């Protein structure tokens, strides 16, 4: 997955719209069936530090993406969520 362009990096709208889109794709089964694995999606999320972002809406979007991945990929993905704090895992 590609990083955001510098002009969009850290801004609210591109981050929330991409996390919403990815969450919907994962929930519908289209993303994981296309060959993009959970590790790549989580890598994108972690690479941008979305779970620790200063804006709550971005953190919420990242959390919904992680939940969609957990539901779609099963409990085996929980080991890859080590970057989250314990309250975020609940």
C-alpha positions in Angstrom: 0.0 0.0 0.0 1.3 3.4 -0.9 1.9 6.2 1.6 0.0 9.4 1.4 1.5 12.3 -0.6 3.3 14.9 1.6 0.5 17.4 1.0 -2.0 15.0 2.6 0.2 13.5 5.2 -1.4 13.8 8.7 -4.5 15.6 7.5 -7.9 14.5 8.7 -9.9 14.0 5.6 -7.6 11.7 3.6 -6.9 9.6 6.6 -10.5 9.2 7.7 -11.7 8.5 4.2 -9.0 5.9 3.5 -9.6 4.1 6.8 -13.4 4.1 6.2 -12.9 2.7 2.7 -10.5 0.0 3.8 -12.8 -0.9 6.7 -15.7 -1.3 4.2 -13.6 -3.3 1.8 -12.4 -5.6 4.5 -15.9 -6.1 5.9 -17.3 -6.9 2.5 -14.5 -9.4 1.9 -13.2 -7.7 -1.2 -9.9 -6.5 0.1 -8.6 -9.7 1.6 -9.9 -11.7 -1.4 -8.0 -9.5 -3.8 -4.6 -10.6 -2.4 -4.0 -7.7 0.0 -3.2 -9.4 3.3 -4.0 -8.2 6.8 -0.3 -7.6 7.4 -0.2 -5.0 4.6 -3.3 -3.2 5.8 -2.0 -3.2 9.4 1.4 -2.1 8.2 -0.1 0.9 6.5 -2.1 1.8 9.6 1.0 1.4 11.9 3.3 3.2 9.4 1.1 6.3 9.6 0.6 5.9 13.4 -3.2 6.1 13.0 -3.9 4.4 16.3 -1.9 7.2 18.1 -3.0 10.1 15.9 -3.8 13.4 17.6 -7.3 13.5 16.1 -9.9 11.2 17.7 -11.8 10.6 14.4 -8.6 9.2 12.9 -8.0 7.0 15.9 -11.6 5.8 15.7 -11.3 5.0 12.0 -8.1 3.0 12.7 -9.8 1.1 15.4 -12.8 0.2 13.2 -10.3 -0.9 10.5 -8.5 -3.2 13.1 -11.9 -4.6 14.2 -12.9 -5.3 10.6 -9.6 -7.1 10.1 -10.0 -9.1 13.2 -13.5 -10.2 12.2 -12.5 -11.0 8.6 -9.1 -12.6 9.3 -10.0 -14.3 12.5 -8.3 -14.4 15.9 -4.9 -15.3 14.3 -4.4 -11.6 13.5 -4.6 -10.6 17.2 -0.9 -11.4 17.6 -0.2 -8.7 14.9 -1.9 -6.0 17.0 0.9 -5.7 19.5 1.4 -2.0 18.7 -2.0 -1.3 20.4 -2.2 -0.4 24.0 -4.2 -2.8 26.2 -7.3 -0.5 26.4 -7.4 -0.3 22.6 -7.4 -4.1 22.4 -10.6 -4.3 24.5 
